[in-house]
Amino acid sequence: MINIIIDTLRESALRIDTLLKQQSGGYLQSTNASGDMQLEVDVEADKIFQDSLLELPCVKAICSEEQEKICPSHYTDAPYIVAYDPLDGSSLIDSNLSIGSIFGIYNEELSAKHLIASGYIIYGPRLEMVIAQEQVLHYRYDGMQWRNLGALQLNTKGKINAPGGTQKHWENKHKTMIESLFAQGYRLRYSGGMVPDLHQILIKGGGLFSYPATSDAPNGKLRKLFEVFPLAFIYEKAGGFATNGTQRLLELGVEHIHESCPCFFGSKEEMELVRKIYE
Ligand code: AHG
């Protein structure tokens, strides 16, 4: 049944990729549940996911970053809830940078413990998808079909440092940690899109992506159900780790569907540094 959901997401990826290439991508007069200005493509991508997922008899509900509430399907006894961010980083469209869609498939309940598969689609020079179940598999669309490029695995240590958030609002200990990585020779790689930034770390073998608590956003910016848990699941299955500084992300509770939290994703050695600095 999970494969039916994944196939549906694959089809949606093709439709959204076409939409991104055809539309002008202007802003609407509306904001989403987190107060972000919505682009026309945010709303259309959301509708593509929603309409196709709600048709599946194994999907009980969907939960979108663009919508205030959980949307139930007609299949009330179905097991799965799919939470997704239809277009993460859509404010980068006008700069023509890569953006992504992120999804998590939850069994019965919307909590980290019930996440059973997750993934993302990356709309860049190529259309690709990463899907984590037991393994983290990397797919590329070749114009005719999705090709499996193999499993992704993180090294124990990498070379990339992707530090999110506004620096003037960072805590001193966070600043010290980021500077210490640069002093060790880590390279800055940060586009402002969570999908391409985390994808790059996975593809290049390792590093650290951080979006910490800041004085202007004490709970961070990235949302648990649509962004943080799905990526934490991927990173752990790829042999890395993901934490909020003091706790494993996949053990955190959720009080409301749009809740955010500080988050750090990376390979094992960088995550050990995060633990030492934050604990
Ligand atoms: P959104 O698409 O909701 O505008 O935000 C994108 C997210 C995420 O993709 C990225 O990692 C983060 O916002 C970047 O935020 P900063 O610009 O604050 O670094």
Boltz pocket constraint, residues with backbone or C-beta under 6 A from the ligand:
constraints:
  - pocket:
      binder: B
      contacts: [[A, 36], [A, 87], [A, 88], [A, 89], [A, 90], [A, 91], [A, 163], [A, 164], [A, 165], [A, 166], [A, 192], [A, 193], [A, 194], [A, 195], [A, 221]]
      max_distance: 6.0
